[in-house]
Amino acid sequence: MRTLLLAFAGLLAIGLAATADDESNAVLTGDDLSQLRLVGFGPETISIKDKEIRLTGKPNGYFATKQSYKNYVLKFEWMYERPAGYKDGDKFNGNSGVLVHLVPPDKVWPKCIEVQLAYAEAGHIFAINGAKFTGKTDRDALKKSMKPVGEWNEQEIICKDGVMTCTVNGVTVASGSGASPDEGTIGFQAEGSPIRFRFLRIKKMN
């Protein structure tokens, strides 16, 4: 347990030191969709303007990087569009996620590690479709970290040799180890809800 805690502490230190904010770490260099792989949906359900990506949410699918990553800091902002008539405190079922270390072939949904973006669970890390990961989510921290629907949230995911941590708006909400696979391309889900992404940055680590 002590070894695992030290690993998590090390990842947090890496995240602070290896900030992904530098423009050289940007995933997008313009508004051309050809920079991304689209799986499960076509260009009619995704748009890029001023490097902000907007998804209609339907049909289910994801856009993904063409480059594969192993050890890295991923930082980005995301926001669900606020439904007409929605009031703070109303139930909101916005759903999406970040799919890291995608295993071919491209399909909905692939073998990978998912970092949740469902509004009530944002930051939770888990394995899907045969992948492996052992982690823990701080539900209280998760609830406190979230901003109201319609506002931007900043999320950071750090992956180092199978150890992962996730922060939402600067609050650590989940961590774990044993990620398998521990490298691959990275995807961002459309899963029923209009969602926007911006400031996508990935900084590689040794």
Secondary structure, 3 states (H helix, E strand, C coil): CHHHHHHHHHHHHHHHHCCCCCHHHECCCCCCHHHCEEECCCHHHEEEECCEEEECCCCCEEEECCCCECCEEEEEEEEECCCCCCCCCCCCCCCCEEEEEECCCCCCCCCEEEEECCCCCCCCEEEECCCEEEEEECHHHHHHHCCCCCCCEEEEEEEECCEEEEEECCEEEEEEEEEECCCEEEEEEECCCCEEEEEEEEEECC
